[in-house]
């Protein structure tokens, strides 16, 4: 059977999703992997665990459907940084997008007055979230790394790049423009790696992958890969941009909110760059034709993971789903408010040093109030970002997706405080759907050619 294969490589799991030619899901296989927390604020990932999860989920799909795959696409967690040798061996664990270890470096850059320059070139704010300072840290802390990089012996990739390199046995060393736009080294207006920024971060150009459109023939899997044949890789995008495209938010003002581990609010700004608020970032949307859509983005670092924390660390609930019935058991949070700044605050506050707060506790407060306050905290954070976007741009349709978007209480509370209508599609798998659209478009183009 002919099918498209989408690999959704997330922060805590890898999913392989098979789509038929009409966009129906034929099969899904998922494998979770653990992150590594060496000390407070530090988050790493073991690349071999990601590869094992990839192989596990792909193998299940191949066992079920065979390997008559038309093309492969990848959506990936963004910014997470790997530096590896030409034999694909990483020199260190991947440094996660959530890792705050380079905060000291960001503070230094801000003190040097570089905020404006970096925003004007990359659309980004100076924050440990983005790849540049993670690359700097790796090159300056792993013994001999800088030397090896300067000798052309090392390569940098976000996870899309690493997976393509791995699957092609080193023949593909590329990334797509959505991923490049999250590195803080890519000039999103000139559409190239920025020489001044490379010098600033001590990054040799030779370690950087070639930047391609999201819909593109990146290359082929190797005959000896898990697929046992050469299959074209035709679509790559960072997960949040993939989800925006998966909702078909291709018109100016179209917006999506993803409620996953974090919450990501993206609004399509169209082809013309508009000056966004200094507390928001400008990034690049999925490049499915020759042109570029710019996108305003606000990222909330702690979203659904607050509910996971209630479940796994506090034991207040046994399933994430239970949070909804708990919240509905009380009329309000009884004055309890939670600021989930476990790893600092993202948009619109961008405060790396902030830490979590629970306030307003009185003797009448029970677990249901705490659970309700947690769900409300997710909505308040999204509200802060969306209000900023709303001040600047006219919003069109707003779509929601992500694991926590199935929570009716959360969605209603969110719509109420925003005073806006939210559209929740039946199928909330928008990330992989966005990549399926890229593969289907690429296939149509190939057929026409
Ligand atoms: P990611 O892709 O970022 O790993 P998902 O989109 O799979 O995340 O969403 C998982 C997150 O959603 C978890 O942090 C979980 O706590 C939260 N979640 C899942 N179901 C619910 C629910 N019914 N109510 C609230 N939160 C939920």
Boltz pocket constraint, residues with backbone or C-beta under 6 A from the ligand:
constraints:
  - pocket:
      binder: B
      contacts: [[A, 10], [A, 11], [A, 12], [A, 13], [A, 259], [A, 260], [A, 261], [A, 262], [A, 303], [A, 304], [A, 305], [A, 306], [A, 307], [A, 308], [A, 320], [A, 321], [A, 322], [A, 323], [A, 324], [A, 402], [A, 403], [A, 404], [A, 405], [A, 406], [A, 407]]
      max_distance: 6.0
